[in-house]
Amino acid sequence: MSGLIALLDDVAAISKVAAASIDDVAGQAVKAGTKAAGALIDDAAVTPKYVHGFDASRELPIVWKITRGSLFNKMVILLPIALLLTVFAPWLITPLLMIGGAYLCYEGAHKVASLFHHSDTHDAEKHTHTETPGAALEEKRVAGAIKTDFILSAEIMTIALSTIPASDTLLTKALILAVVAVGVTVAVYGSVALIVKADDVGLHLAQRRTGPLAALGRGIVIIMPHLMTLLTIVGTAAMIWVGGQIIVHGLHDLGWHMPYDIIHHWAEGAAAAVPSIAGIATWVTTAFFDGIVGLVLGLALLPIVTKVLNPIIEATITPLIARFSKA
């Protein structure tokens, strides 16, 4: 009997450790996902355009194809690479994070610049109104969406990796990254599915229901374009801010402290000026100047990315993505 009690005590102890580990993994995964908010919002804002022009019956299948590709990007390609980095080249994490941050700055600056030039040169938007929707265009759109997702997913996974304590075991790191990968993908593309079908739901309610439900349907149809515009603006601002923050903190970690120290000094000054809301003043000031850094860097990168990096990606990554999307 005493042996059974001892065994039960051991089981209870193991269960507590396992529960604590699960809580720790979940907590760190949430923290990592929060830090990657800029990339997440932009992903959710950008993806609906890939189903534009297709029959309503193809919208969810297209979103599912992109979701599957996103999971492949994160789980099969990026997660193993992240784990290899932690083992063999942890010193590369900060530079890679900064590269991803620079890309976020570029993407945000590209969107800002397009407002003034009244054009957008993203591959995914080319021929949007000139090609007839069909299987070929669908595969092309899916491949373009998965390519964009690969870059954003790489940034998300790198941000997640940077938040994990170095003392954690390789298994714990793998679990955290896997939770982030699945959670982020479900959150982003679940939201995308809701967004692309919201108009259909609203139209159905407006046409086939009466009273409050019909009014709700009309409201959904009216508000969705404005919601998409707001989401795009917020996503762009978040990308520039997060990208600039990553660059400033990365330079600080690598030994160039001046940008971080200057922004930190200005934030302290803002907090001192309005002590009643010191925390808010600190955050707003820091985010604003991180955003300025991000915008300036992004604008500087525009010609480099469009004339050098994009052709390289088109020649290497795009064919692989196209092959997978047809599988």
N, C-alpha and C positions, 0 to 999 in steps of 0.2 A: 504493500500500500504506500509506504514511504517513497519507494522508487517511482511509482506512478505520479505522486504529488511532485516529486523533483522534476520529472519529465514535463509535467504540465507547467511548472514554473519556468523551465527552460523554453518551452514553446511560447509562453507569454512574453518572456524577455525578448526572444527573437522577433515576435510579432511587433513589440514596441519599437525595436530597432528598425524593422522594415517599414513600419508606419512613419517613423521619423524621417527615414530616407525618402519615402514617397513624398512627404510634405516638403522636404528640402528640395527635391527635384522639381516639384510643382511650383514652389515659391521662386526658385531661380529661373524657371522657364517663363513665368509671368513677368519677372523683372526684365529678362532679356527681350521678351516681346514688347514690353512697354518702351524700352530704349530704341527699338526699331520702328517706332510709330510712324516716322516720316515715310519710310519705304512701304509700310503696310497701307497707309492711306492712299499713297500714289498708286499702288498696285490695284486697289479697289476702284480708284477713280478712272484709271486708264483702261482696264480690261473690258468694260461694257462696250467700248467702241468696236471691239473685234467681232461682235455679233451684229453690228449695224448693217441693215440691208437684207438680212436673211429672213426667211419665213419663221414665224413664231415657233413652229414645231422643231426647228433646228437650233434654237437658242440654248436650251439646256444641254443638249448633246455636245455643242461646241464648248460650253463652259466646262462640262465634264472632261472633255479631251484636254483642255488647258489645265484643269485641276490635276489630272493624271500626270501630265508632263511636269507640273510644278513639284509634285511629290517625288517623281523620278529625279528631278534636279537636286532636290534637297537630300533625300534619303540615300540614293544610289551614288551620286557624284560628290556632292558637297560635304555630307557628313563624314565619309571616310577620309576625305582630304583634310577636314578640320581636325580629326583625331590624329592623323599623321603629323600635322603641324605641331600639335601639343607634345608629341613624343620626340620628334626629330628636329623641329625648328620653331620653338615657341617665340623666339626673337622676331619671327616674321609676322606675328599676329598684328602688332601695331602698324607696321608699314602696309600690310594688306587691308587693315581696317581703314587706313588713311586713303588708300586707293579707292576703296568703296565709297568713302565719304566724298572724295573728289568727284566720283561719278554722280552721286546724289546732287552735288553742287552743279555739275554740268546739266543734269536733267532739269533741275529747277530753273537754271538760267536759260536753258533752251526754251522752256515754256514762257518765261518772261519775255525773252527776245521775240518770240513768235507773235506776241500781242502787238508789238510795234511794227513788225514786218507783215502782219496779217497772213502768215503762212506757217505751215508746220511740216517739217521734212522727215518726220518719223516714218520708217518703212511701213509700219502697220497701217498708216493712214493714206499711203499712196494708192491711187486708183480707187478710192473708196466709192466714188460716184460714177466711175467709168466702166467698171467690170461687172458683168452679170453674175449674180450670186449663183454658185453651183459647187460641185464637189471640189474642183480645182481651187477655186477661190477660198473655199472653206479650209482646205489643207494649208493654203498659203497663210491665211489669217491665223490659224492655230499655231503654225510654225513661228510666225512673228511674235505671237503672244508668249510662247514658251521661251523664245530667245530673250525677250524683255524680262520675263520672270526669272530666267537664269541669273541675270545680272543683279536684280533686286534680291533674289534668294541668297546669292553669294554674300551680299551685304548683310542681310538679316542673320545668316548663320555666323558670319564673322563677328557681328555685334554680340550675338548670343555667346559665342566662344569667349569673347573678351570679358564677359561678366562672370564667368565661372571661375571660382578660386583655383589657383594652380595646385593647391593641396588635395583637391578632389581626385578620386580614383578615375581611371580611364573609363570604367563602366559607368560611373556616375555622370561623367561628361557626355558619354554616348547617350545615356537616357535623357539627360536634359536637352541635348540637341535634337533628339528624336521627338520629344514632346513639343519643343518649339516648332520643329518642321511640320508636324501633323496639325498642331493647334493653329499655327499661323495660316496654313493652307486652307483648313476648314473655315476659319474666320473670314479670310479674304474672299475665297470663292463662294462661300455660303452667302456672304453679303452681295457679291456680284450676281449670283443667281436671283436673289430677292430684288435687286435693282432692275435687272433686265426684264423680269416678269411683272414688275409693279405696274407698268402701264397697262398690260393685258388684264391684270386683276382689277385695276381701276376702271377700265373700259367695260369690263364684264359687269361690274357692280352698277355703273352708270346706266347701262343699256337694259339690264335684265332685273334690276331691283328698283324699289320705290322708297320714298321717304329718306330716313337717315343713311341707309346703306347706299342709295343712289348718290346722295350728297357726298358721302365719303369717297365714292368712286370718282366723282368729278374733281374732288379735292386732290386725290392722288394723281390724276392725270395732269392737273394744273401745276402741282408742286414739284413733280419729278424733274423737269428740266432745270428748275431753279436749284434743286437739291444737287444735281450733277454738277452744276456750275460752282456751287458752294464747295462741294467735295473736291473739285479740281483746284480751286483757289487754296483751300486749306492744305491739300496734299502738296501743292507746289511750295507754299510757305514752309511747311514742315520739312520737306526735303532740303531746302536751302539752309534752314536753321540746323537740322540734325547734321547735315554734311559739314557745315562750318564748325559746329561744335566738335565733331570728330577730328577735324583737321587741327583745330586749336589745341585740343587735349593731346592729340598725337604728337604735335611738335613739342609740347611741354614734356611729355614722357621721353622724347628722344633728346631732350637737352636744350631746345630753344624755347626759353621761358617768356620772352618778351610779349608775344601776343596774349598769352594767357594772363600774365601779370597785369598788363594794361587793362584788359577787360575786367579782371577781378578788382582792380583798383577803382574803375569807374562804377562797378556794381556796388562796391562798398560805399562810394560817395552818394549814390542814389539812395541806398538804404539809410544813410545818415540824414539825408535831406527830408525823408518822410518816414520817421521811425515808427509811426503807427501801422504802416504797411511795409515794413522793412523787407520781409520775405518776398512779397510780391514785386517790390521795386528791384530787388536783387535779381530775381528770375527774369523779369521783363528786360532789364538792362543787359544782362548776360545773353539772353536769347536774341535781342536786337543786334548786338554787335557780332555775335556768332553768325547771325544771318547776313550781316554786311560782308564779313569775311567769306562766307559761302557764296554770295552773289558775285563778288569780285572775282573769286577763283573760278567760278562756273563760267562767267563771261570770257575769261582768259582761255579757258579750255575748249570753248566752242569750235574754233578752227582746227585744233589738234584732233579732237574726237571725230569730227565730221570728215576730215580729209585723210586721217591716218588710221585711227583705231577702228572706225566702222568698216572700212574695206577689209581689214584683217579679220574682223569677226565674221563678215559675210563669207569670206573665203574658207574659214575653218569651222566655227561653231555652227553656223546656220545649216550646212549640209547634214551634220550629225542630227540636229534637231528635226529637220525635215524627214530624215529616215526613221527616227523614233516615232514621230507623230503619225506615220502611216502604218506603224506596227499594229 
